[in-house]
């Protein structure tokens, strides 16, 4: 074992000891040993065992640890403390800018145990509530996490969106000078609006293929290398990029091939033949199919639906009439209730806002006790008079407790226009427990919407396993809407289950879970995955007009 490995092990031990608030003198001793070992001019493995405790800065206790490492390759004391520490908390130690003292607060005070949860908390502006954290620290942590998440070459759609669109514009402008009549399209995962992007793919249909290929390697925004079938590169952030150059006559066929998943492409071309094709619509027409939007090209049932001309008219952002599930300064939001409402009314031109601040169990998020619920309702009544005909609906994000009950009595729940029921605690459940917990919440007559059903955080937390069919069937039976949480980290309910929900007659709702006015714009990401799932406007709760949704809420309450 090399000195650096020994040093890193001692450093981790000292950090974990600090996390668990062990004897500060012992912590300092181990930390000092880390620095000493790292700077030694000789290898400890070559030192006689009985002389290690004579090295400056290493006494008998530390020497014993080093000998244990050299002889066994591990340290039992470290193994023991690792077993007492959530894996995600250990992983936080690798984030630049936060040491054990801050992580201790994040873990013990805020109850955050994974990097994904920490990133989500930064987005919700929750870190500044804790001692020793400010806006600047919160932003630095958020940026460090983004860098760490990008290191594995996988990105959220929202993380690459601006870059992809800017790069497409740069390539388009560059082509004007190289091959003015060429065609350009973005393909692959990005065009299909996949929630996770592994690489960006572009297709150029050139009139002068060799001229474009010759000049691409000197395209300044990227350092491209000619590969076997495309020009490739990886950005400094770890995003892979491929640019394909084909003859202009082959553009639409290649664009089609590089957009859909392989199974979809193979099935359509088996029906359509080899071309040439003057556009993508012609490909589907020759295949005897209605045109299939890029988001749907995932080899679900879209080809069968296209054969029967039964594809849904996919929802668009402009179909939305209001925004449900949002937070204000009454709990952990950044903007006041009035600021959130005015933004919806004047900037987004929406008809209504559903405010859903956290419930009383969410102490970490300043959840509303019964008295504060009454106070918020008074403010809503006043604002509704002031902002009419725009309307604020009285909602709450009520925590689903471990036994599946909601955290208010029926007398309080009945004062809300609608209730979003969500799990925020005790996320380590097996499928049976998670399903049972959600089923009880769904069967509560006051539950209107099931919030982020699996609790997942993309790229960082898988979420708890549930029996999707049982959950969706229960929502159908109890007239409960299922949320598509539009936060780019969540996008939960997963689009792969939208079809089943829609077939069962369950309404979906594209909810931003906004904690600030800018958060409303996340609804566009919810719309993208809703389109992938085949959602149409008539099946989306917040595409209902103000009159329609008010009637829906009234009817739901009438049945209680």
Secondary structure, 3 states (H helix, E strand, C coil): CCHHHHHHHHHHHHHHHHHCCCCHHHHHHHHHHHHHHHHCCCCHHHCCHHHHHHCCCCCHHHHHHHHHHHHHCCCHHHHHHHHCCCHHHHHHCCCCCCCHHHHHHHHHHCCCCCHHHHHHHHHCCCHHHCCCCCHHHHHHHHHHHHHHHHCCCCEEHHHHHHHHHHHHHHHHHHHHHHCCCCEEEEEHHHHCCCCEECEEEEEEEECCHHHHHHHHCCCCCCCCEECCCCEEEECCCCCEEEEEEEEHHHHHHHHHHHHCCHHHHHHHHHHHCCCCCCCHHHHHHHCCCCCCCHHHCCCCCHHHHHHCCCCCCECCHHHCCEEEEECCCCCCCCCCHHHHHHHHHHHCCCCEEEECCEECCCHHHCCECHHHHHHHHHHHHHHHHHHCCCEEEEEEEEEECCCCCECCCHHHHCCCCEEEEECCCCCCCCHHHHHHHHHHHHHCCCCCEECCCCCCECCCECCCCCCHHHHHHHHHHCCCEEEEECCCCCCECCHHHHHHHHHCCCCEEEECCECCHHHHHHHHHHHHHHHHCCCEHHHEHHHCCHHHHHHHHHHHHHCC
